[in-house]
Amino acid sequence: MSKDPKFVAEQLRKPSGTSATETAQQMNKANKATNLAALKALNVVSGDCVLEIGPGNGKFAVNVLRKGSYVRYTGIDWSSDMVANAKDLNSKYVESGQMDFRVGSSESLPFSDGKFDKVIAVHTIYFWEVLQTHLTEIYRVLVPDGKLCLAFADKSFMQNLPFTQFGFRLFDEGDIRAELSDAGFKVISCGKHSEYGENNTKQLVEKKINIIVCEPDKR
Ligand SMILES: C[S@@+](CC[C@H](N)C(=O)[O-])C[C@H]1O[C@@H](n2cnc3c(N)ncnc32)[C@H](O)[C@@H]1O
C-alpha cells in the first residue's frame, strides 16, 4: 500500500478499492491486542446480542462469539468492501445465523430501540464528525442496562503520526468522558492500554490506548 499519508488516512477512514484487503490485513496485525483488550473490558456473556461499529474485515468477530454460548454478533461498517471481506472471512458463522454484517453508518443505525446488550467500537471514533449523533444512536439501540466500549488511541500519541492531519478527530480521555456524559452515558471504567507495535506505516511506536466502558445513566 502507498505510504502517502493522505492515502493512508483515506484507507483507514474507509478501506476501499484495490487497497482495501491489504489495509484490513494491516489493521488486523496492528490492532489485535487493542481489540482483544477492549473485548475483555466489555465483558460479553452468554446470550448477549453484540453490535460492533467499524469492524473492518471482521477478523475479531469470532472472539466475540467465543465469549459465551448463544452470543449473536452484528457488525456494521460504512465500507461495502469491508462488509464483503467480513462476510467471506466469517462465512461459516454468517450462514449459521450467529453473525450478520451490514453496510451502514453509526450516524443512523438500521436497528430497533434496545436491540443490543453490548456495543463496541475500536479505532473508529476518529471519523465521527458530530460525536453526539453517533452516541445518541448507540444509546437508542442499547438495552437500558447495556454497555458500550470505545477504544481509541490517545491524542498525545496520535497527533505525532503523519496521517492524522488528514481528516482524523483526536481525543483524550477527558474529551470522551464529556461527550459520553452529554449523550446520557455514565463511565464505568477507563483503562489505559499501552503496547509497542508497528503502526500503519510500519514504524515501531508505543501506542497509548484508552478503553472506556460506559452504560446508560439511569438518573
Ligand atoms: C481504522 S479502521 C478500524 C477497524 C477495526 N475496528 C480495527 O480495530 O482494526 C475503521 C473502520 O471503521 C469503519 N467506520 C468508521 N466510521 C464508521 C461509522 N461511523 N460507521 C460504520 N463504520 C465506520 C471504517 O470503514 C473502517 O472499516
The ligand as a MOL file (V3000), in Angstrom:
LIG
                    3D

  0  0  0     0  0            999 V3000
M  V30 BEGIN CTAB
M  V30 COUNTS 27 29 0 0 0
M  V30 BEGIN ATOM
M  V30 1 C -9.3470 2.3540 11.3660 0
M  V30 2 S -10.4940 1.1090 10.9090 0 CHG=1
M  V30 3 C -10.5400 0.0600 12.3820 0
M  V30 4 C -11.0260 -1.3300 12.0780 0
M  V30 5 C -11.1000 -2.2790 13.2890 0
M  V30 6 N -12.1000 -1.8460 14.2280 0
M  V30 7 C -9.7620 -2.4130 13.9620 0
M  V30 8 O -9.6590 -2.1190 15.1610 0
M  V30 9 O -8.7990 -2.8440 13.3160 0 CHG=-1
M  V30 10 C -12.0660 1.9580 10.9830 0
M  V30 11 C -13.1990 1.1220 10.4090 0
M  V30 12 O -14.4310 1.6940 10.8010 0
M  V30 13 C -15.2500 1.9680 9.6750 0
M  V30 14 N -16.0460 3.1370 10.0960 0
M  V30 15 C -15.5760 4.3330 10.5270 0
M  V30 16 N -16.5710 5.1000 10.9820 0
M  V30 17 C -17.7100 4.3750 10.8320 0
M  V30 18 C -19.0770 4.6350 11.1360 0
M  V30 19 N -19.4540 5.8010 11.6720 0
M  V30 20 N -19.9980 3.6880 10.8760 0
M  V30 21 C -19.6100 2.4940 10.3240 0
M  V30 22 N -18.3340 2.2110 10.0050 0
M  V30 23 C -17.3860 3.1280 10.2700 0
M  V30 24 C -14.2890 2.1030 8.5020 0
M  V30 25 O -14.8730 1.8020 7.2590 0
M  V30 26 C -13.2000 1.0820 8.8840 0
M  V30 27 O -13.5200 -0.2190 8.4400 0
M  V30 END ATOM
M  V30 BEGIN BOND
M  V30 1 1 1 2
M  V30 2 1 2 3
M  V30 3 1 2 10
M  V30 4 1 3 4
M  V30 5 1 4 5
M  V30 6 1 5 6
M  V30 7 1 5 7
M  V30 8 2 7 8
M  V30 9 1 7 9
M  V30 10 1 10 11
M  V30 11 1 11 12
M  V30 12 1 11 26
M  V30 13 1 12 13
M  V30 14 1 13 14
M  V30 15 1 13 24
M  V30 16 1 14 15
M  V30 17 1 14 23
M  V30 18 2 15 16
M  V30 19 1 16 17
M  V30 20 1 17 18
M  V30 21 2 17 23
M  V30 22 1 18 19
M  V30 23 2 18 20
M  V30 24 1 20 21
M  V30 25 2 21 22
M  V30 26 1 22 23
M  V30 27 1 24 25
M  V30 28 1 24 26
M  V30 29 1 26 27
M  V30 END BOND
M  V30 END CTAB
M  END
